[in-house]
Amino acid sequence: MRQPTTELEIPTSTSPTHTFFSPKTHTAPPHTDLTETPPHRRRAAHRRPSKMQYNNLGRSGLRVSQLSYGAWVTFGNQLDVKEAKSLLQACRDAGVNFFDNAEVYANGRAEEIMGQAIRDLGWRRADVVISTKLFWGGQGPNDKGLSRKHIVEGLKASLKRLDMEYVDVVYCHRPDATTPIEETVRAMNWVIDQGWAFYWGTSEWTAQQITEAWGVANRLDLVGPIVEQPEYNLFSRHKVESEFVPLYSTYGIGLTTWSPLASGVLTGKYSKGNIPAESRFALDNYKNLANRSLVDDTLRKVNGLKPIASELGVSMAQLGIAWCASNPNVSSVITGATKESQIVENMKALEVVPLLTPEVLEKIEAVVQSKPKRLESYR
């Protein structure tokens, strides 16, 4: 369960006296959304901006922004360092303090770009939470998986690319059936003991696998995973709302969820046979995902959500992100963007969360009909 949140005023520039890597200071350029606001969004646009909230990451003391930014797809594929700097600063201006990455993103280039951008911006390290994920590090037989060898060598390589002494959170990007769970738990604790990471977590693990990891950690008096990173959106809900329910109270697991817009499908920008040239589905690596996602039933449900968003005076993206953020078990919703204007719009989802009354949620559910069944009780 999410710990009580705090709301903080965030300055729009970084401190000139405490920098991330060097005494250089950085003055961020003004960020202005030059796009015209459509009439159906003007109600949301004229609301006062909400303050960013900061949630405990599960039962830990680490606090992360309710909305965060991830480098999947964008850094190294669609964006260079200059563009990344603008996007990261726009996130910080909105109060975002949590930035997610992985060794596999753009074959490591995403970590290099994020590290260089943060260094150039001169951010103070204590002001941000950086995470990376390990599993797919290369083509060699020991360059992937969750063996002690790859966890140690993989994290060292990630830190070198990021040009950082540590990450705040390191994730097991996927479960590894070929490595004993005890080896993985011991290796994660070892890198924490070295000061290379402060916490560890999992991504796309099952509840059974997380429970097994905690069993090993408790037996050996080690640190268990504090966070899971699952996909979570209006079309993908089973793990978060059903399978993981016992983990929240038993182990204090927090969630940093990804793909709140179902790879952009919930923005409403896609239709049958129409894929915008600048979208991720236009990339060669995502053609198969596009074919699986843009099916008639899904597009019909997306169209059914549009009147609800219009009635609230918000964009489809804001509605989808706010819906994820409203779940009390979600510590942070990882968002993505290739333009500053998208970040500005995404952050307005914080203003939409209070609008999601039980009546509105019922309307949404009537359209998507995706609520999973809760675990059976035989008492």
Stockholm file with secondary structure:
# STOCKHOLM 1.0

chainA/1-379         MRQPTTELEIPTSTSPTHTFFSPKTHTAPPHTDLTETPPHRRRAAHRRPSKMQYNNLGRSGLRVSQLSYGAWVTFGNQLDVKEAKSLLQACRDAGVNFFDNAEVYANGRAEEIMGQAIRDLGWRRADVVISTKLFWGGQGPNDKGLSRKHIVEGLKASLKRLDMEYVDVVYCHRPDATTPIEETVRAMNWVIDQGWAFYWGTSEWTAQQITEAWGVANRLDLVGPIVEQPEYNLFSRHKVESEFVPLYSTYGIGLTTWSPLASGVLTGKYSKGNIPAESRFALDNYKNLANRSLVDDTLRKVNGLKPIASELGVSMAQLGIAWCASNPNVSSVITGATKESQIVENMKALEVVPLLTPEVLEKIEAVVQSKPKRLESYR
#=GR chainA/1-379 SS CCCCCEECCCCSSCCSSSCSSSSCCCCCCCCCCCSCCCGGGHHHHTSCCCCCEEEESTTSSCEEESEEEECTTTBTTTBCHHHHHHHHHHHHHTTCCEEECCTTGGGGHHHHHHHHHHHHHTCCGGGCEEEEEESBCCSSTTSBSSCHHHHHHHHHHHHHHHTCSCEEEEEESSCCTTSCHHHHHHHHHHHHHTTSEEEEEEESCCHHHHHHHHHHHHHHTCCCCCEEECBCBTTBCHIIIIITHHHHHHTCCEEEEBCTTTTTGGGTCCBTTBCCTTSGGGSGGGHHHHHHHCCHHHHHHHHHHHHHHHHHTCCHHHHHHHHHHTSTTEEEEEECCSSHHHHHHHHTHHHHGGGCCHHHHHHHHHHHCCCCCCCCCCC
#=GC SS_cons         CCCCCEECCCCSSCCSSSCSSSSCCCCCCCCCCCSCCCGGGHHHHTSCCCCCEEEESTTSSCEEESEEEECTTTBTTTBCHHHHHHHHHHHHHTTCCEEECCTTGGGGHHHHHHHHHHHHHTCCGGGCEEEEEESBCCSSTTSBSSCHHHHHHHHHHHHHHHTCSCEEEEEESSCCTTSCHHHHHHHHHHHHHTTSEEEEEEESCCHHHHHHHHHHHHHHTCCCCCEEECBCBTTBCHIIIIITHHHHHHTCCEEEEBCTTTTTGGGTCCBTTBCCTTSGGGSGGGHHHHHHHCCHHHHHHHHHHHHHHHHHTCCHHHHHHHHHHTSTTEEEEEECCSSHHHHHHHHTHHHHGGGCCHHHHHHHHHHHCCCCCCCCCCC
//
